Amino acid sequence: MLLGEIFIYDYFISQYVDRYVWSYNRVLCQKSALWKSIWGWIDAIVWAGVVATLIHLFVFQLYVVPTSSMEKTILIGDYLYVSKISYGPQVPNTPVAMPFVYNTMPFSNTKPSFSTCIQWPYHRLKGRGKIKRDDIVVFNFPAGDTVIMEDASRNYYEIVRAYEAEYSHNARKVLNENFTIISRPVDKRENYIKRCVAIPGDTLEIRDGNVIVNSIQQKPCSTRQFRHSAWTSSPLSEYALKNLNITEYYTSTGYFYKLFITNDIAKKLEGYSTVEKIERDIDQELSVDIYPYNNHRKWTADNFGPIWIPCKGATITLNEDSYPFYDRIIEQYEHHKVQRLNGRFIIDGVECDTYTFQMDYYFMMGDNRHNSADSRYWGFVPEDHIVGKPLFIAFSKGEDGIRWKRIFKKLE
């Protein structure tokens, strides 16, 4: 985009490039039929690249699903048409980057494909609408601001918490000494896809795996999966598992299974003569990885909240109870420097007892509830991380080949 401004200036004002480049090229085209043919291809490829880049930035992009966090709604290997017009296309934060490459260079897992020499502030163009509850949304991973390049698929902050158990306060120092750690701007963080279960201003809680927003339980979804325990009198056959479309499960004995399945599939399994009992699991395990990482709250993946979702312009009271929920928003997403002194909060050098949010935030969860890294583990998704809305499946390919029935399937 910056180069485009240079060429526009030259074309209408200085005409330097035309005088010393294009005029010479026109002479070559007149003298050589071969060069004229070659130049025709170069010209077509360059303009095709420009148009494709603009479409990718402001109209739509194809997103291939790498994980099973939305199974059975969306499958691994689905190629999604993601509309950027639905919520409004975002002007790139990092305009200096390698075209047609995301965040690392081709054939490299560690070399960034972008430069942070120029950073533009967040700006979103007008879209067709706003995010609604139960919308499926593609967004930049909020906790992907810091990445260990040798293990980029893992959440950096989860690794830090694991290292703190062994190295205490020296965890980050140990990681810095042993790994390549970089920071990524918002538009170069990994893309995630989840379902928005709560929008700005909502109050969310999860009780025994059921999502409740503003005291109303989330509407049922036939493709939503949960982990179930199943006891059998004999091992389930591969034919039975495939016939029921059970793709995620594990067993150690063949008589006890952990199955990631929908409630409808669970009811079908109950009818099998070899299945003695099947029940849906409710996660009771406390974990330091559950947001906001305070074990004394005794929150789990299936019993979580209540928690209020911040909205732009809303003001909260800052205290020892509220701050852990919103500290990352204030410091990382809205870029303020916070000091805590004897229960007092000093923001950008000014003592404050309240804070007013500058952006809207969302709570995202995967439909594969017990196999999804989502807002229960890393908190809220800021509005400047929203990429777009997947409208339909453009192409789909699994282990058994092309899934013809899924092509052009509408997502909802």
DOLO-356279 format. One record per residue (C-alpha): residue number from 0; residue in three letters; x, y, z. Coordinates in nm, 2 decimals. Layout:
N
VOSE,timar,dodo,u,v,w
VOSE,NUM,ALA,X,Y,Z;
...
***
This chain:
412
VOSE,timar,dodo,u,v,w
VOSE,0,MET,0.00,0.00,0.00;
VOSE,1,LEU,0.29,0.24,0.08;
VOSE,2,LEU,0.45,0.15,-0.26;
VOSE,3,GLY,0.12,0.23,-0.42;
VOSE,4,GLU,0.12,0.58,-0.28;
VOSE,5,ILE,0.47,0.63,-0.43;
VOSE,6,PHE,0.36,0.52,-0.78;
VOSE,7,ILE,0.05,0.74,-0.76;
VOSE,8,TYR,0.26,1.04,-0.68;
VOSE,9,ASP,0.50,0.96,-0.96;
VOSE,10,TYR,0.23,0.90,-1.22;
VOSE,11,PHE,0.04,1.23,-1.15;
VOSE,12,ILE,0.33,1.46,-1.04;
VOSE,13,SER,0.69,1.36,-1.09;
VOSE,14,GLN,0.67,1.11,-1.38;
VOSE,15,TYR,1.02,1.00,-1.29;
VOSE,16,VAL,0.95,0.63,-1.34;
VOSE,17,ASP,0.78,0.68,-1.68;
VOSE,18,ARG,1.07,0.89,-1.80;
VOSE,19,TYR,1.35,0.65,-1.70;
VOSE,20,VAL,1.18,0.31,-1.69;
VOSE,21,TRP,0.86,0.28,-1.88;
VOSE,22,SER,0.98,0.48,-2.19;
VOSE,23,TYR,1.28,0.25,-2.21;
VOSE,24,ASN,1.05,-0.06,-2.17;
VOSE,25,ARG,0.82,0.07,-2.46;
VOSE,26,VAL,1.13,0.09,-2.69;
VOSE,27,LEU,1.23,-0.27,-2.60;
VOSE,28,CYS,0.87,-0.39,-2.67;
VOSE,29,GLN,0.88,-0.22,-3.02;
VOSE,30,LYS,1.22,-0.38,-3.10;
VOSE,31,SER,1.17,-0.73,-2.97;
VOSE,32,ALA,0.86,-0.94,-3.01;
VOSE,33,LEU,1.00,-1.19,-2.75;
VOSE,34,TRP,1.04,-0.91,-2.49;
VOSE,35,LYS,0.69,-0.78,-2.56;
VOSE,36,SER,0.55,-1.13,-2.50;
VOSE,37,ILE,0.75,-1.17,-2.18;
VOSE,38,TRP,0.65,-0.82,-2.06;
VOSE,39,GLY,0.28,-0.90,-2.12;
VOSE,40,TRP,0.31,-1.20,-1.89;
VOSE,41,ILE,0.49,-1.00,-1.62;
VOSE,42,ASP,0.24,-0.72,-1.64;
VOSE,43,ALA,-0.06,-0.96,-1.61;
VOSE,44,ILE,0.10,-1.14,-1.31;
VOSE,45,VAL,0.18,-0.82,-1.13;
VOSE,46,TRP,-0.17,-0.68,-1.17;
VOSE,47,ALA,-0.32,-1.02,-1.08;
VOSE,48,GLY,-0.11,-1.01,-0.76;
VOSE,49,VAL,-0.22,-0.66,-0.67;
VOSE,50,VAL,-0.59,-0.75,-0.72;
VOSE,51,ALA,-0.56,-1.07,-0.53;
VOSE,52,THR,-0.38,-0.89,-0.24;
VOSE,53,LEU,-0.66,-0.63,-0.22;
VOSE,54,ILE,-0.93,-0.89,-0.23;
VOSE,55,HIS,-0.75,-1.09,0.04;
VOSE,56,LEU,-0.71,-0.78,0.26;
VOSE,57,PHE,-1.05,-0.63,0.22;
VOSE,58,VAL,-1.30,-0.88,0.08;
VOSE,59,PHE,-1.25,-1.24,0.17;
VOSE,60,GLN,-0.99,-1.50,0.24;
VOSE,61,LEU,-0.98,-1.88,0.24;
VOSE,62,TYR,-0.90,-2.04,0.58;
VOSE,63,VAL,-0.81,-2.40,0.61;
VOSE,64,VAL,-0.92,-2.56,0.94;
VOSE,65,PRO,-0.62,-2.72,1.12;
VOSE,66,THR,-0.77,-2.85,1.45;
VOSE,67,SER,-1.08,-3.03,1.57;
VOSE,68,SER,-1.20,-2.76,1.81;
VOSE,69,MET,-1.52,-2.71,1.61;
VOSE,70,GLU,-1.59,-3.07,1.53;
VOSE,71,LYS,-1.86,-3.17,1.41;
VOSE,72,THR,-1.97,-2.83,1.29;
VOSE,73,ILE,-1.64,-2.78,1.10;
VOSE,74,LEU,-1.40,-3.06,1.02;
VOSE,75,ILE,-1.02,-3.07,0.99;
VOSE,76,GLY,-0.94,-3.01,0.62;
VOSE,77,ASP,-1.24,-2.78,0.55;
VOSE,78,TYR,-1.15,-2.47,0.35;
VOSE,79,LEU,-1.37,-2.19,0.46;
VOSE,80,TYR,-1.48,-1.87,0.27;
VOSE,81,VAL,-1.42,-1.60,0.53;
VOSE,82,SER,-1.60,-1.28,0.45;
VOSE,83,LYS,-1.42,-0.97,0.58;
VOSE,84,ILE,-1.71,-0.75,0.47;
VOSE,85,SER,-1.95,-0.91,0.72;
VOSE,86,TYR,-1.79,-0.73,1.02;
VOSE,87,GLY,-1.59,-0.47,0.82;
VOSE,88,PRO,-1.24,-0.52,0.67;
VOSE,89,GLN,-0.95,-0.41,0.89;
VOSE,90,VAL,-0.67,-0.19,0.76;
VOSE,91,PRO,-0.34,-0.39,0.81;
VOSE,92,ASN,-0.14,-0.31,1.12;
VOSE,93,THR,0.18,-0.42,0.95;
VOSE,94,PRO,0.18,-0.30,0.59;
VOSE,95,VAL,0.55,-0.40,0.52;
VOSE,96,ALA,0.53,-0.78,0.46;
VOSE,97,MET,0.60,-1.05,0.21;
VOSE,98,PRO,0.30,-1.08,-0.03;
VOSE,99,PHE,0.09,-1.41,-0.01;
VOSE,100,VAL,0.28,-1.52,0.30;
VOSE,101,TYR,0.13,-1.50,0.65;
VOSE,102,ASN,0.37,-1.47,0.95;
VOSE,103,THR,0.68,-1.68,0.86;
VOSE,104,MET,0.88,-1.70,0.54;
VOSE,105,PRO,0.84,-2.00,0.30;
VOSE,106,PHE,1.04,-2.31,0.40;
VOSE,107,SER,1.11,-2.16,0.75;
VOSE,108,ASN,0.94,-2.20,1.08;
VOSE,109,THR,1.13,-1.92,1.26;
VOSE,110,LYS,1.20,-1.63,1.01;
VOSE,111,PRO,0.93,-1.36,1.02;
VOSE,112,SER,0.77,-1.26,0.69;
VOSE,113,PHE,0.70,-0.91,0.80;
VOSE,114,SER,0.87,-0.60,0.93;
VOSE,115,THR,0.76,-0.38,1.22;
VOSE,116,CYS,0.93,-0.07,1.09;
VOSE,117,ILE,0.59,0.07,1.02;
VOSE,118,GLN,0.29,0.01,1.25;
VOSE,119,TRP,-0.05,0.15,1.18;
VOSE,120,PRO,-0.31,0.19,1.45;
VOSE,121,TYR,-0.63,-0.02,1.45;
VOSE,122,HIS,-0.89,0.10,1.20;
VOSE,123,ARG,-1.19,-0.10,1.07;
VOSE,124,LEU,-1.39,0.00,0.77;
VOSE,125,LYS,-1.77,-0.02,0.79;
VOSE,126,GLY,-1.91,-0.37,0.76;
VOSE,127,ARG,-2.25,-0.52,0.69;
VOSE,128,GLY,-2.32,-0.59,1.06;
VOSE,129,LYS,-2.19,-0.67,1.40;
VOSE,130,ILE,-2.10,-1.00,1.57;
VOSE,131,LYS,-2.41,-1.17,1.72;
VOSE,132,ARG,-2.43,-1.45,1.98;
VOSE,133,ASP,-2.36,-1.79,1.83;
VOSE,134,ASP,-2.19,-1.65,1.52;
VOSE,135,ILE,-1.89,-1.85,1.40;
VOSE,136,VAL,-1.59,-1.61,1.39;
VOSE,137,VAL,-1.23,-1.62,1.26;
VOSE,138,PHE,-1.00,-1.40,1.47;
VOSE,139,ASN,-0.63,-1.35,1.55;
VOSE,140,PHE,-0.53,-1.55,1.86;
VOSE,141,PRO,-0.52,-1.30,2.15;
VOSE,142,ALA,-0.25,-1.49,2.34;
VOSE,143,GLY,-0.03,-1.51,2.03;
VOSE,144,ASP,0.14,-1.18,2.09;
VOSE,145,THR,0.44,-1.37,2.21;
VOSE,146,VAL,0.56,-1.69,2.04;
VOSE,147,ILE,0.84,-1.94,2.10;
VOSE,148,MET,0.94,-1.99,1.74;
VOSE,149,GLU,1.07,-2.35,1.80;
VOSE,150,ASP,0.72,-2.45,1.92;
VOSE,151,ALA,0.49,-2.19,1.77;
VOSE,152,SER,0.18,-2.41,1.79;
VOSE,153,ARG,0.17,-2.39,2.17;
VOSE,154,ASN,0.05,-2.10,2.39;
VOSE,155,TYR,0.35,-1.91,2.52;
VOSE,156,TYR,0.18,-1.82,2.84;
VOSE,157,GLU,0.08,-2.18,2.92;
VOSE,158,ILE,0.45,-2.28,2.87;
VOSE,159,VAL,0.55,-2.00,3.11;
VOSE,160,ARG,0.31,-2.12,3.38;
VOSE,161,ALA,0.45,-2.48,3.34;
VOSE,162,TYR,0.81,-2.34,3.37;
VOSE,163,GLU,0.71,-2.14,3.68;
VOSE,164,ALA,0.62,-2.46,3.86;
VOSE,165,GLU,0.99,-2.57,3.81;
VOSE,166,TYR,1.19,-2.24,3.79;
VOSE,167,SER,0.96,-2.00,3.99;
VOSE,168,HIS,1.03,-1.64,3.89;
VOSE,169,ASN,1.32,-1.74,3.66;
VOSE,170,ALA,1.08,-1.91,3.41;
VOSE,171,ARG,1.09,-1.63,3.15;
VOSE,172,LYS,1.47,-1.60,3.18;
VOSE,173,VAL,1.52,-1.97,3.12;
VOSE,174,LEU,1.29,-1.96,2.82;
VOSE,175,ASN,1.47,-1.66,2.67;
VOSE,176,GLU,1.81,-1.83,2.71;
VOSE,177,ASN,1.69,-2.16,2.54;
VOSE,178,PHE,1.45,-2.05,2.27;
VOSE,179,THR,1.39,-1.79,2.01;
VOSE,180,ILE,1.10,-1.57,2.14;
VOSE,181,ILE,0.94,-1.30,1.93;
VOSE,182,SER,0.65,-1.06,1.95;
VOSE,183,ARG,0.39,-1.05,1.67;
VOSE,184,PRO,0.16,-0.76,1.58;
VOSE,185,VAL,-0.22,-0.83,1.59;
VOSE,186,ASP,-0.26,-0.90,1.22;
VOSE,187,LYS,0.02,-1.15,1.22;
VOSE,188,ARG,-0.10,-1.37,1.50;
VOSE,189,GLU,-0.23,-1.71,1.42;
VOSE,190,ASN,-0.59,-1.74,1.30;
VOSE,191,TYR,-0.84,-1.92,1.53;
VOSE,192,ILE,-1.20,-2.01,1.46;
VOSE,193,LYS,-1.46,-2.05,1.74;
VOSE,194,ARG,-1.83,-1.97,1.81;
VOSE,195,CYS,-1.90,-1.64,1.98;
VOSE,196,VAL,-2.11,-1.73,2.29;
VOSE,197,ALA,-2.12,-1.39,2.45;
VOSE,198,ILE,-2.10,-1.03,2.32;
VOSE,199,PRO,-2.00,-0.70,2.48;
VOSE,200,GLY,-2.20,-0.63,2.79;
VOSE,201,ASP,-2.31,-0.99,2.85;
VOSE,202,THR,-2.26,-1.19,3.17;
VOSE,203,LEU,-2.16,-1.55,3.10;
VOSE,204,GLU,-2.14,-1.86,3.32;
VOSE,205,ILE,-2.10,-2.23,3.25;
VOSE,206,ARG,-2.28,-2.47,3.48;
VOSE,207,ASP,-2.21,-2.85,3.43;
VOSE,208,GLY,-2.10,-2.78,3.07;
VOSE,209,ASN,-2.41,-2.57,2.98;
VOSE,210,VAL,-2.34,-2.21,2.87;
VOSE,211,ILE,-2.57,-1.95,3.03;
VOSE,212,VAL,-2.57,-1.59,2.90;
VOSE,213,ASN,-2.77,-1.32,3.09;
VOSE,214,SER,-2.95,-1.60,3.28;
VOSE,215,ILE,-3.06,-1.77,2.95;
VOSE,216,GLN,-2.92,-2.11,2.85;
VOSE,217,GLN,-2.75,-2.12,2.51;
VOSE,218,LYS,-2.97,-2.27,2.24;
VOSE,219,PRO,-2.90,-2.64,2.15;
VOSE,220,CYS,-2.68,-2.73,1.86;
VOSE,221,SER,-2.69,-3.08,1.70;
VOSE,222,THR,-2.32,-3.07,1.61;
VOSE,223,ARG,-2.19,-2.97,1.95;
VOSE,224,GLN,-1.96,-3.24,2.10;
VOSE,225,PHE,-1.88,-3.33,2.46;
VOSE,226,ARG,-1.66,-3.59,2.62;
VOSE,227,HIS,-1.84,-3.90,2.73;
VOSE,228,SER,-1.74,-4.21,2.93;
VOSE,229,ALA,-1.86,-4.54,2.80;
VOSE,230,TRP,-1.84,-4.89,2.96;
VOSE,231,THR,-1.87,-5.19,2.72;
VOSE,232,SER,-1.89,-5.56,2.75;
VOSE,233,SER,-1.67,-5.61,2.45;
VOSE,234,PRO,-1.46,-5.37,2.24;
VOSE,235,LEU,-1.64,-5.14,1.99;
VOSE,236,SER,-1.56,-5.24,1.64;
VOSE,237,GLU,-1.40,-5.01,1.39;
VOSE,238,TYR,-1.71,-5.05,1.17;
VOSE,239,ALA,-1.93,-4.93,1.46;
VOSE,240,LEU,-1.71,-4.63,1.53;
VOSE,241,LYS,-1.70,-4.53,1.17;
VOSE,242,ASN,-2.07,-4.59,1.12;
VOSE,243,LEU,-2.14,-4.35,1.40;
VOSE,244,ASN,-1.89,-4.10,1.27;
VOSE,245,ILE,-1.68,-4.11,1.59;
VOSE,246,THR,-1.34,-3.97,1.50;
VOSE,247,GLU,-1.20,-3.87,1.84;
VOSE,248,TYR,-1.18,-4.13,2.12;
VOSE,249,TYR,-0.93,-4.32,2.33;
VOSE,250,THR,-0.93,-4.65,2.52;
VOSE,251,SER,-0.67,-4.85,2.71;
VOSE,252,THR,-0.86,-5.17,2.77;
VOSE,253,GLY,-1.12,-5.19,2.50;
VOSE,254,TYR,-1.39,-5.20,2.76;
VOSE,255,PHE,-1.38,-4.84,2.88;
VOSE,256,TYR,-1.38,-4.55,2.63;
VOSE,257,LYS,-1.35,-4.17,2.64;
VOSE,258,LEU,-1.55,-4.05,2.34;
VOSE,259,PHE,-1.58,-3.70,2.20;
VOSE,260,ILE,-1.93,-3.72,2.05;
VOSE,261,THR,-2.26,-3.53,2.02;
VOSE,262,ASN,-2.56,-3.60,2.25;
VOSE,263,ASP,-2.74,-3.76,1.95;
VOSE,264,ILE,-2.45,-4.01,1.89;
VOSE,265,ALA,-2.45,-4.09,2.26;
VOSE,266,LYS,-2.82,-4.18,2.25;
VOSE,267,LYS,-2.75,-4.41,1.95;
VOSE,268,LEU,-2.47,-4.58,2.14;
VOSE,269,GLU,-2.70,-4.65,2.43;
VOSE,270,GLY,-2.89,-4.88,2.20;
VOSE,271,TYR,-2.59,-5.10,2.13;
VOSE,272,SER,-2.61,-5.43,2.32;
VOSE,273,THR,-2.24,-5.42,2.40;
VOSE,274,VAL,-2.26,-5.07,2.56;
VOSE,275,GLU,-2.34,-5.12,2.93;
VOSE,276,LYS,-2.34,-4.75,3.03;
VOSE,277,ILE,-2.26,-4.41,2.88;
VOSE,278,GLU,-2.26,-4.08,3.05;
VOSE,279,ARG,-2.15,-3.72,2.97;
VOSE,280,ASP,-1.84,-3.61,3.15;
VOSE,281,ILE,-1.84,-3.30,3.37;
VOSE,282,ASP,-1.48,-3.16,3.41;
VOSE,283,GLN,-1.41,-3.11,3.79;
VOSE,284,GLU,-1.04,-3.08,3.76;
VOSE,285,LEU,-0.89,-2.75,3.88;
VOSE,286,SER,-0.62,-2.60,3.66;
VOSE,287,VAL,-0.39,-2.30,3.67;
VOSE,288,ASP,-0.46,-2.27,3.29;
VOSE,289,ILE,-0.83,-2.18,3.35;
VOSE,290,TYR,-0.88,-1.80,3.31;
VOSE,291,PRO,-0.81,-1.59,3.51;
VOSE,292,TYR,-0.56,-1.84,3.65;
VOSE,293,ASN,-0.67,-1.82,4.02;
VOSE,294,ASN,-0.72,-2.16,4.17;
VOSE,295,HIS,-0.91,-2.01,4.47;
VOSE,296,ARG,-1.21,-1.94,4.24;
VOSE,297,LYS,-1.24,-2.32,4.18;
VOSE,298,TRP,-1.34,-2.27,3.82;
VOSE,299,THR,-1.31,-2.55,3.57;
VOSE,300,ALA,-1.38,-2.59,3.20;
VOSE,301,ASP,-1.74,-2.71,3.28;
VOSE,302,ASN,-1.81,-2.48,3.58;
VOSE,303,PHE,-1.69,-2.13,3.50;
VOSE,304,GLY,-1.80,-1.78,3.59;
VOSE,305,PRO,-2.00,-1.57,3.62;
VOSE,306,ILE,-1.79,-1.33,3.42;
VOSE,307,TRP,-1.88,-0.99,3.26;
VOSE,308,ILE,-1.78,-0.93,2.90;
VOSE,309,PRO,-1.63,-0.57,2.86;
VOSE,310,CYS,-1.79,-0.33,2.62;
VOSE,311,LYS,-1.65,0.00,2.48;
VOSE,312,GLY,-1.73,0.30,2.70;
VOSE,313,ALA,-1.82,0.09,3.01;
VOSE,314,THR,-1.64,0.17,3.34;
VOSE,315,ILE,-1.54,-0.08,3.61;
VOSE,316,THR,-1.42,-0.03,3.96;
VOSE,317,LEU,-1.06,-0.14,4.01;
VOSE,318,ASN,-0.99,-0.36,4.31;
VOSE,319,GLU,-0.81,-0.68,4.39;
VOSE,320,ASP,-1.11,-0.89,4.29;
VOSE,321,SER,-1.19,-0.72,3.95;
VOSE,322,TYR,-0.84,-0.65,3.83;
VOSE,323,PRO,-0.73,-1.01,3.75;
VOSE,324,PHE,-1.02,-1.04,3.50;
VOSE,325,TYR,-0.92,-0.74,3.30;
VOSE,326,ASP,-0.55,-0.68,3.36;
VOSE,327,ARG,-0.45,-0.82,3.02;
VOSE,328,ILE,-0.70,-0.59,2.85;
VOSE,329,ILE,-0.57,-0.28,3.02;
VOSE,330,GLU,-0.20,-0.36,2.98;
VOSE,331,GLN,-0.17,-0.56,2.66;
VOSE,332,TYR,-0.47,-0.49,2.44;
VOSE,333,GLU,-0.53,-0.12,2.53;
VOSE,334,HIS,-0.16,-0.05,2.60;
VOSE,335,HIS,-0.15,0.12,2.94;
VOSE,336,LYS,0.13,0.10,3.20;
VOSE,337,VAL,-0.01,-0.02,3.53;
VOSE,338,GLN,0.15,-0.01,3.87;
VOSE,339,ARG,0.00,-0.16,4.19;
VOSE,340,LEU,0.11,-0.01,4.52;
VOSE,341,ASN,-0.05,-0.11,4.85;
VOSE,342,GLY,-0.39,-0.18,4.69;
VOSE,343,ARG,-0.38,0.14,4.47;
VOSE,344,PHE,-0.37,0.14,4.09;
VOSE,345,ILE,-0.16,0.38,3.90;
VOSE,346,ILE,-0.23,0.39,3.53;
VOSE,347,ASP,0.01,0.58,3.30;
VOSE,348,GLY,0.14,0.77,3.61;
VOSE,349,VAL,-0.21,0.87,3.74;
VOSE,350,GLU,-0.38,0.70,4.04;
VOSE,351,CYS,-0.71,0.56,3.94;
VOSE,352,ASP,-0.99,0.36,4.11;
VOSE,353,THR,-1.19,0.30,3.79;
VOSE,354,TYR,-1.11,0.21,3.43;
VOSE,355,THR,-1.31,0.28,3.11;
VOSE,356,PHE,-1.27,0.03,2.82;
VOSE,357,GLN,-1.17,0.15,2.48;
VOSE,358,MET,-1.28,-0.15,2.28;
VOSE,359,ASP,-1.55,-0.42,2.26;
VOSE,360,TYR,-1.47,-0.77,2.37;
VOSE,361,TYR,-1.61,-1.12,2.29;
VOSE,362,PHE,-1.61,-1.46,2.46;
VOSE,363,MET,-1.54,-1.74,2.21;
VOSE,364,MET,-1.58,-2.12,2.26;
VOSE,365,GLY,-1.53,-2.42,2.04;
VOSE,366,ASP,-1.82,-2.66,1.96;
VOSE,367,ASN,-1.60,-2.95,2.06;
VOSE,368,ARG,-1.63,-2.84,2.42;
VOSE,369,HIS,-1.38,-3.08,2.58;
VOSE,370,ASN,-1.12,-3.05,2.31;
VOSE,371,SER,-1.10,-2.68,2.24;
VOSE,372,ALA,-0.85,-2.41,2.36;
VOSE,373,ASP,-1.08,-2.11,2.38;
VOSE,374,SER,-1.17,-1.81,2.60;
VOSE,375,ARG,-1.20,-2.04,2.91;
VOSE,376,TYR,-0.82,-2.06,2.89;
VOSE,377,TRP,-0.70,-1.73,2.75;
VOSE,378,GLY,-0.98,-1.48,2.81;
VOSE,379,PHE,-1.15,-1.22,2.59;
VOSE,380,VAL,-1.11,-1.15,2.22;
VOSE,381,PRO,-1.07,-0.78,2.14;
VOSE,382,GLU,-1.26,-0.62,1.85;
VOSE,383,ASP,-0.93,-0.54,1.68;
VOSE,384,HIS,-0.85,-0.91,1.66;
VOSE,385,ILE,-1.16,-1.00,1.46;
VOSE,386,VAL,-1.08,-1.12,1.10;
VOSE,387,GLY,-1.42,-1.21,0.95;
VOSE,388,LYS,-1.72,-1.44,0.93;
VOSE,389,PRO,-1.69,-1.78,0.76;
VOSE,390,LEU,-2.00,-1.81,0.53;
VOSE,391,PHE,-1.96,-2.15,0.37;
VOSE,392,ILE,-1.72,-2.44,0.30;
VOSE,393,ALA,-1.55,-2.37,-0.03;
VOSE,394,PHE,-1.36,-2.71,-0.04;
VOSE,395,SER,-1.31,-3.00,0.20;
VOSE,396,LYS,-1.07,-3.29,0.20;
VOSE,397,GLY,-1.01,-3.55,0.47;
VOSE,398,GLU,-0.81,-3.87,0.51;
VOSE,399,ASP,-1.05,-4.05,0.28;
VOSE,400,GLY,-1.03,-3.79,0.00;
VOSE,401,ILE,-1.25,-3.51,-0.11;
VOSE,402,ARG,-1.57,-3.47,0.09;
VOSE,403,TRP,-1.81,-3.37,-0.19;
VOSE,404,LYS,-2.12,-3.33,0.03;
VOSE,405,ARG,-1.95,-3.06,0.23;
VOSE,406,ILE,-1.85,-2.84,-0.06;
VOSE,407,PHE,-2.05,-2.51,-0.06;
VOSE,408,LYS,-2.22,-2.61,0.27;
VOSE,409,LYS,-2.35,-2.31,0.45;
VOSE,410,LEU,-2.22,-2.26,0.81;
VOSE,411,GLU,-2.45,-2.17,1.10;
***
